[in-house]
Amino acid sequence: MGGHAEPDESYVYEPWYKYGIYFLFFEAAIAVGVTVYSLSMGFSGQTVQFKKKMVHKAPKAVQQQKEQTPVEQKCQALEQHLREECLRAAGSK
């Protein structure tokens, strides 16, 4: 009484039964993984990135040299020269 049921010991399972149970757990794990992946896409608005995307750019110095006109290069050289003179003057005081 009290809602307790006795297990039926007379029933014998087929040999494949335990493998069927393992397969069901395997399917459940796949379902949980798909659910987590779907929720992450839903909340972030993007797919999950398993690989980091790398964009290789030329260094800034190379980009500046290509983009500068001869006048800009002269101005930059003059600024560098004046900066060096100013540092030397400050150091001699």
C-alpha positions in Angstrom: 0.0 0.0 0.0 1.0 3.6 0.0 1.6 3.7 -3.7 4.7 1.5 -3.7 4.7 -0.9 -6.6 6.9 -4.0 -6.6 9.1 -4.3 -9.7 8.3 -7.2 -12.0 11.3 -9.5 -11.8 9.9 -12.0 -14.2 10.4 -9.8 -17.3 13.7 -10.3 -19.2 14.9 -7.6 -21.5 16.3 -8.3 -25.0 20.1 -8.0 -25.3 19.9 -4.9 -27.5 17.9 -3.0 -24.8 20.9 -1.5 -23.0 22.3 -0.2 -26.2 19.0 1.3 -27.1 19.1 3.2 -23.8 22.6 4.4 -24.4 21.6 5.6 -27.9 18.7 7.5 -26.4 21.0 9.3 -24.0 23.3 10.1 -26.9 20.4 11.6 -28.9 19.4 13.6 -25.8 22.9 15.0 -25.6 22.8 16.1 -29.2 19.4 17.7 -28.7 20.8 19.7 -25.7 23.8 20.8 -27.8 21.6 22.0 -30.7 19.4 23.8 -28.2 22.3 25.7 -26.7 23.7 26.6 -30.1 20.2 27.8 -31.3 19.8 29.9 -28.1 23.2 31.5 -28.5 22.4 32.5 -32.1 19.0 33.8 -31.1 20.3 36.0 -28.3 23.5 37.3 -30.0 22.2 37.6 -33.5 25.2 35.9 -34.9 26.4 32.4 -35.3 29.0 31.0 -32.9 32.5 31.5 -34.3 34.6 28.5 -33.6 37.5 30.0 -35.5 38.8 33.5 -35.1 38.7 35.6 -38.2 42.0 37.3 -38.9 42.3 40.3 -41.2 45.9 41.1 -42.1 46.6 44.8 -42.7 49.7 46.5 -43.7 51.5 48.3 -40.9 50.5 52.0 -40.5 54.0 53.2 -41.5 53.7 51.5 -44.9 50.1 52.8 -45.4 51.2 56.3 -44.6 54.1 56.3 -47.0 51.8 55.0 -49.8 49.1 57.6 -49.1 51.3 60.7 -48.6 52.0 63.1 -51.4 55.5 64.6 -51.8 54.4 67.8 -50.1 53.1 65.9 -47.1 56.3 64.0 -46.9 58.3 67.2 -46.9 56.1 68.6 -44.1 56.6 65.5 -42.1 60.3 65.6 -42.5 60.4 69.3 -41.4 58.3 68.5 -38.4 60.7 65.7 -37.4 63.7 68.0 -37.9 62.1 70.8 -35.7 61.1 68.3 -33.0 64.8 67.1 -32.9 66.1 70.6 -32.7 63.6 71.4 -29.9 64.7 68.4 -27.9 68.4 69.3 -28.3 67.7 72.8 -27.2 65.7 71.6 -24.1 68.5 69.2 -23.3 71.3 71.9 -23.4 69.5 74.1 -20.8 
